[in-house]
Amino acid sequence: MFDIAPTELMLVAVVALVVIGPKDLPKAMRFVGHWVAKGRAVMGQFRSGFDTMVREAELQEMEKKWAAENERIMREHAAPFRSAPHATTSSDDHAADDAPPVMVSQPVMIEHPAVVAAAELEFALEPDTVPPAPKATKPRKSRAKAADTNSTDPKAAS
């Protein structure tokens, strides 16, 4: 955007040193730095607001595309279901709702490979290789209860 060469920057620094003076130059640099920081903050807010608007516009566009695609899919694939006899029941005829579902073909049952492997592993283990169960432990007294019981003991105070 702005193209400032190093020689031009040195010329500005020398002119500022001569015009402002070495005594007031640090104060002037702080003032300029303060305003540059404010300008950058305003530009950052503007940029983030603009990015948010662009992102929202893209989201709305994608939602419109998804809605159109969903509508197309429903038109193409939902037609066989609309012609089903139970889809056009009247409010007076509730007998169709109580009818059991009709199964067209028997489902094929297969076992998941992980279940089969676990069952084979379980049968392959011998009783001696099974690890022992963990031992039960007694519940410990809390520190607050222990402090309460010790506070009544005169030896605990010394």
C-alpha positions in Angstrom: 0.0 0.0 0.0 2.5 2.6 1.1 6.0 2.1 -0.2 8.6 3.8 2.1 12.2 3.2 1.3 14.8 3.0 4.1 16.4 6.2 2.8 13.1 8.1 3.0 12.6 6.8 6.5 16.0 8.0 7.6 15.3 11.4 6.0 12.1 11.7 8.0 13.9 10.7 11.2 16.6 13.4 10.7 14.0 16.1 9.9 12.0 15.1 13.0 15.2 15.3 15.1 16.1 18.7 13.8 12.5 20.2 14.0 11.2 18.6 17.2 14.6 18.4 19.0 16.2 15.5 20.9 14.5 16.5 24.2 10.9 16.2 22.9 11.4 13.5 20.4 10.6 10.5 22.7 7.3 12.2 23.7 6.4 12.8 20.0 7.2 9.2 19.2 4.9 8.0 22.0 2.2 10.2 20.7 2.6 9.0 17.1 2.8 5.3 18.3 -0.4 5.8 20.3 -2.3 7.0 17.3 -0.9 4.3 15.0 -2.0 1.7 17.6 -5.5 3.2 17.6 -5.6 3.2 13.8 -4.6 -0.4 13.7 -7.2 -1.4 16.3 -10.0 0.3 14.3 -8.8 -1.4 11.1 -8.7 -4.7 12.9 -12.3 -4.2 14.1 -13.4 -3.2 10.6 -11.7 -6.2 9.0 -13.2 -8.7 11.6 -16.7 -7.2 11.0 -16.3 -7.5 7.3 -15.1 -11.1 7.6 -18.1 -11.9 9.8 -20.5 -10.4 7.2 -18.8 -12.4 4.4 -18.9 -15.6 6.5 -22.7 -15.1 7.2 -23.4 -14.5 3.5 -21.6 -17.7 2.6 -23.5 -19.6 5.2 -26.8 -18.3 3.9 -25.8 -19.3 0.4 -24.8 -22.8 1.5 -28.0 -23.2 3.4 -30.0 -22.3 0.3 -28.0 -24.8 -1.7 -28.5 -27.5 0.9 -32.3 -26.8 1.1 -32.6 -27.0 -2.7 -30.6 -30.3 -2.8 -32.7 -31.7 0.1 -35.9 -30.8 -1.7 -34.6 -32.4 -4.9 -33.7 -35.6 -3.1 -37.0 -35.8 -1.3 -38.9 -35.3 -4.6 -36.9 -38.1 -6.3 -36.8 -40.7 -3.5 -39.9 -40.0 -1.4 -42.5 -40.7 -4.2 -42.7 -44.5 -3.5 -43.5 -43.8 0.1 -46.3 -41.3 -0.6 -48.2 -44.0 -2.6 -48.2 -46.4 0.3 -51.7 -47.3 1.6 -51.1 -46.2 5.2 -49.9 -42.7 4.1 -53.4 -41.7 3.0 -55.4 -42.6 6.1 -58.2 -40.3 7.1 -58.7 -39.0 10.6 -61.7 -41.3 11.1 -59.9 -44.5 10.1 -57.3 -45.3 12.8 -57.3 -49.1 12.2 -54.4 -48.8 9.9 -52.2 -47.4 12.7 -52.8 -50.4 14.9 -51.9 -52.9 12.3 -48.5 -54.7 12.8 -45.7 -53.9 10.4 -45.3 -56.2 7.4 -41.9 -57.7 6.9 -41.0 -58.3 3.2 -38.0 -60.6 3.8 -36.2 -62.1 6.7 -33.1 -60.1 7.8 -29.8 -61.8 7.6 -28.0 -61.9 11.0 -24.2 -61.7 11.0 -21.8 -61.4 13.9 -19.5 -58.4 14.1 -15.8 -59.5 13.7 -14.8 -57.9 17.0 -17.4 -59.9 18.9 -16.3 -63.1 17.2 -12.6 -62.3 18.0 -13.4 -61.5 21.7 -15.4 -64.8 22.1 -12.5 -66.8 20.5 -10.0 -65.1 22.8 -12.2 -65.8 25.9 -12.3 -69.5 25.1 -8.6 -69.7 24.3 -7.6 -68.4 27.7 -6.8 -71.0 30.3 -8.0 -70.5 33.9 -4.4 -70.1 35.1 -3.8 -67.1 32.8 -6.8 -65.1 34.0 -5.5 -62.2 36.1 -6.8 -62.1 39.7 -9.5 -59.7 40.8 -8.3 -56.5 42.5 -8.4 -56.5 46.3 -11.0 -54.5 48.1 -9.6 -51.7 50.2 -11.1 -50.1 53.4 -12.4 -46.6 53.0 -10.2 -44.1 54.7 -11.3 -41.4 57.1 -11.4 -38.0 55.7 -8.9 -35.4 57.1 -11.7 -33.3 58.5 -13.0 -36.2 60.6 -9.4 -37.0 61.7 -8.9 -33.4 62.7 -12.2 -33.3 64.7 -11.2 -36.5 66.6 -7.8 -35.1 67.4 -9.0 -31.8 68.6 -10.7 -33.4 71.6 -7.5 -35.2 72.5 -5.3 -33.1 74.9 -2.1 -34.8 73.7 -2.7 -33.8 70.1 -2.6 -30.1 71.0 1.0 -30.3 72.4 
